[in-house]
């Protein structure tokens, strides 16, 4: 089984994260050796086990994201993301912006 690195957002719960990625809370707790799983916090990076990591179709840009970082996170090509979104200046992305990551 492979893992993806996920950054916890405000309002996230382990149940919600597990549901989104198609895994279980128990697997997330185990792979991260979480001693107090009810105490996850925004900005925390956790590993999430997945059968086959795939990029979501859409992605909401977070503070401090870069095109390169987004592409790396989902094993994508920066130029493909730029093309899918018809970005004239890929260096100007902003938090909350919705990017299409795959067709």
C-alpha positions in Angstrom: 0.0 0.0 0.0 1.3 3.5 -0.8 0.8 6.7 1.2 0.2 10.3 0.4 1.2 13.2 2.6 -1.8 15.2 3.6 -1.8 18.6 5.4 -4.6 18.9 7.9 -6.9 21.8 7.3 -9.1 23.6 9.8 -12.2 21.6 10.5 -10.7 18.3 9.3 -11.3 15.1 11.3 -9.6 11.8 10.9 -12.9 10.3 9.9 -13.4 12.9 7.2 -9.8 12.4 5.9 -10.2 8.6 5.9 -13.5 8.8 4.1 -12.1 11.2 1.4 -9.1 8.9 0.7 -11.1 5.6 1.0 -9.2 4.3 4.0 -9.9 3.9 7.7 -9.3 6.0 10.8 -7.5 3.0 12.3 -5.0 2.8 9.4 -4.2 6.5 9.6 -3.6 6.2 13.3 -1.4 3.2 12.9 0.7 4.5 10.0 1.3 7.8 11.9 1.7 6.2 15.3 -0.8 8.8 16.6 -1.0 8.6 20.4 -3.8 11.1 20.7 -5.7 10.9 17.4 -8.4 13.3 18.5 -5.8 16.1 18.7 -5.0 16.7 15.0 -4.4 20.3 14.1 -4.3 22.6 11.0 -0.9 22.5 9.3 -0.1 19.0 10.7 1.2 16.7 8.0 0.0 13.1 8.2 0.5 10.1 6.0 -2.6 8.6 4.6 -2.6 5.0 3.2 -4.1 4.7 -0.3 -4.3 1.9 -2.8 -3.2 4.0 -5.7 -2.6 7.7 -5.2 -4.4 9.8 -7.7 -4.7 13.5 -8.0 -8.1 15.0 -7.3 -9.8 16.5 -10.3 -9.9 19.9 -8.6 -7.6 21.4 -5.9 -8.2 24.5 -3.7 -4.9 26.4 -3.4 -3.7 26.8 0.2 -1.5 29.5 1.7 2.1 29.0 0.8 1.3 26.6 -2.1 3.3 26.8 -5.3 2.6 25.2 -8.7 5.7 23.1 -8.3 4.7 21.9 -4.8 1.2 21.0 -6.0 2.6 19.1 -9.0 5.1 17.3 -6.8 2.4 16.4 -4.2 0.3 14.6 -6.8 3.1 13.5 -9.1 1.9 15.7 -11.9 3.6 17.8 -14.6 3.5 21.6 -13.8 3.0 22.4 -17.5 -0.1 20.2 -17.7 -1.6 22.0 -14.7 -0.9 25.3 -16.3 -2.4 24.2 -19.6 -5.6 22.7 -17.9 -6.2 26.0 -16.2 -5.1 28.4 -19.0 -2.8 30.2 -16.6 -1.1 33.2 -18.1 1.2 33.6 -15.1 1.6 30.4 -13.0 3.6 32.2 -10.4 0.5 34.1 -9.4 -1.8 31.6 -7.6 -3.7 32.5 -4.5 -5.3 30.8 -1.5 -8.8 29.6 -2.3 -8.2 29.5 -6.1 -9.5 26.3 -7.6 -7.2 24.5 -10.0 -8.1 21.7 -12.3 -5.4 19.0 -11.8 -6.6 16.4 -14.3 -9.0 16.2 -17.3 
